[in-house]
Amino acid sequence: MSKLIWEQDFVNGGGDLSLWNIRIGNDLLDNNDNPIYAGWGNGEQQFYTDHPNNLYFDEYGLNLRACLETVEKDGRSFAYTSARLDTRNHFSFCYGKLVIRAKLPVGQGLWPAIWLLPQDLAYGPWPASGELDILEAKGRLPRQIAGTLHYGKDLDSKVVEEFTHELEDGIINEFRDYTLEWDAGSIRWLVDGYCFAQRQLEPGIMPFDQPFYLLLNLAVGGWYDNVEVDEAALPGLMTVAGVWLYV
């Protein structure tokens, strides 16, 4: 996998988000952009915006910034704002080596994520068509990262396979290369070139043989780490220097 076929260089390439959708609000949407679950389906407490205090470029790359900021919307009140964006309907891929260079925030209640969802629901609604989490972190555990697979024919038979890893050198608040190596036989998760997990794929059982699109977000609160948000840790900053896909 040495041929570069897609690149988003947020340091040297400028502030181009033409291939990205900037998501707004607190509701998980269906494929027709209709709201179906509050809290993005995860009990998340933030309201995503496209405001420059939440999403902006600087010399280090693309910044997703979680803030202590009140938003009133449709009779609901939110104590935090942040940012979420994805490449749905603009860019998706099936198999390859995807590298994301990113620096993640530290602080209880912060939940940065780099992940993939199916472009087309070939096997049905979530989780039947799968979810592939390249990187998730709990801000209160700054040496721990995780990669996860979600699949199963329906919600009652949902399968969650999470692979956690303790960083041996330093914490998440440093630029690192988070890599997914995905082919027809297996999925591998790497950090700074070190493979910390591998899962053999099972055709007919696992749905990871279709194109998926990329998501980047920084959540505040939520069920992934169901703890009280440490507001003293805000603002929290997730910085993405770039994204590279090789085949």
N, C-alpha and C positions, 0 to 999 in steps of 0.2 A: 504494500500500500504506500506507494511513493509519489503518485501523480496527484498534484494539487488540483482539485476541480472546483472548489468554492472557498472564498476567503472574505472575511469581514475584519479588516485591520483597522480597529478603532483608534489606534495611535497615529499611524502614518497615513491612513486613508481618509481622514477627516470625519465629519459628522453626518454620514449618509445612512439614514434608516429607511430607505425606499423599499427595502425588502422585508420590512418589519411592520407588524400591527401593534400599535400602542394601546393597551387595554385600559379601560376606564371603569371604575366602580368597585363593588364588593360582591357582585353576583356571578356565579358560574353560569355560562351561557351554553345553549345547545348549538348545533351546527348552523342554525338559522339565526344565531345571535339573540335568541330569546332567553331571559333569565329563568333558571330552573332551581338553583340553590343559593341561598345567601352564604356569605363567608367563603365563596369559591368552593363550596362543598367540603371545606376543611375546618370550619370554625374560625377562619382568619378574621382579624379585627381591623385591618387596614382598608383604606379607600385608595384605590389606584388612580393616579392622575397622569396627565401629560405635561404638568407644570415644570418649569426649569429648576425649581428647588428639589424635585423628585427625580428628574431624568435629564442628564446633561453630559456634555463632553468636556474633558480637559486634557492636559498633556499625558495623562495616564490611561485614557480610554473612555469608555462609556460607563457612566455612573448611575446606579439605581440607589436612591437615597430615601431611607425611611425616617420620617419626621414625627415629632409630637405636634400634631396640628389637628384641630377639630374641623370636621366637615359635616354639615347638615344636608341630607339628601332624601327626598321623598318620605319625610317623617322619621327617618332614621338618623342617628348621630354616630359618628366615627371619631375616635380619639387620635388616629394615626393616618398618615398618608405614605404612599410608597409608589413603586413602579413595577410594571409587568409588560413584557412584549414577547411576540412570537412571530414565526415565519409562515403561519398557515396560509395556504393558497398562493404563496410567493416562492417558497423553497421547501422541498422535502427530499428525503433520500432513503434508500434501502441498501444497507451494507456499506462499509467503509470505515475509515479511521477518522474520528471527529475529535479535534483538540480545541479546548477552550482555556485560554489563559485568564485567570481571574484571581481577585483578592476579595475575601469575604469578611463581613463584620463580626465582631465579638460583642456579646451582650445577651442576657437572658431574655428569651421571647423573640429573638430575631431568627428568621428561617429563610436563608438564601437557597435557591434551587436552580439547577441547570438540568433540563429534562426534555423528553420527547413524547409527543402524542401522535396517533395515527392521522395522516392526512385524510384518508377515506376510511369510514367505519366498515371495513370489508367483512368483519365477523360480528358486527352488531355494536350496540352502545357499550360504554365503559362498564365493566372492565374487559369485555369480550374481545375487543380489538387491541387491547394492551396499553400499557404505559411503561416507559423506560426512563428511569431517573438516573442520569449520569452522575449527579452530585447533589447531595443535600447535606446541610449542616445545622446543628443546634448551637446557637450563639453562646449558650452557657457552657458548652463543651468544646473549647476552641482547638483541641487536638484531635477531634473525632470527625470523620467524614463517612458518608454512606452512599452506596449505589443500590437501586431497588428495581425489581420487576413487579408489575401488577398485571394479572390476567385472570381468566376464568370465564366460564360460559355466561354467568350472570352474577348479580351481587351476592346471592346466597352461597355461591361456590367460589367466591373471590379468593385468589391466591396472592399473597404478598411475600416476596423473597427479598429480604434486605441483607446487604453485606456491608458491615461496618469495618472501619480501619482507624487505628490510632497512629497519627503522624509521629514519626520518631524524631524529627528535627523541626522545631518551631511550631507555629500554630497556623490557623486558617487565614489570619490577617496579614498574609504575605502572598505575593503573586506566585501562583503555582499553575502547572499544566495539568488540567483534568482531561483525561482521554477515554474515549469509548472505542474499542475495536470490535466491530460487529460483522459477522459473516453468516453464511447459511448454517454453519455448524455450532457457533458459540458466540457469546458476548463476554468481553473482558473489560474490566474497569482498572484504570491506571491513574496514579498521581505522580507527577514528575518522573515518568518513565517506569515506575514500579507497579507491577500488576498486583493489586490487592484482592481481586476476586475474579472468578471465571465461572460461567454457567453454560453447560451444554444445552443446546436448544432441542426441543422435542417437537418435530413436525406433527401437525394435527392436534396437538395439545396447546402449544404456545403460539401466539399470533404474530411473532416477530419476523415475518417474511413479507412485509408491506412497507411502503414509504411512510416515514414519520417526519414531522416538522419539529423545529427547535423552539423551546421556551426558556426565557430568563425572567426570574422574578425574585423579589425580596419581600417576604411576608412578615407580618408582625402578629404574634400570637398564633393560635391554631392548634389542632390536635396532635401534630407531629411531636411537639414537645409541650405538653399541656401544663404550662407553668405561668405564673404571673409575669407580665412584661416589666422589665427593669427600665423604667422611663429615663433613668439617669444615663443609660447607654445610648440614648438617642441624641442627635441623629446617628443612624447606622448607615454605613456605606458599602455597597457591593460594586466593585469596579471590574469591568471586563475589557481586557486589552485587545482581544481578538478571538476569532473563530476560524478554524482551518479544517477542511474536509479533504481527505486523501482516499484514493482508491488504488 
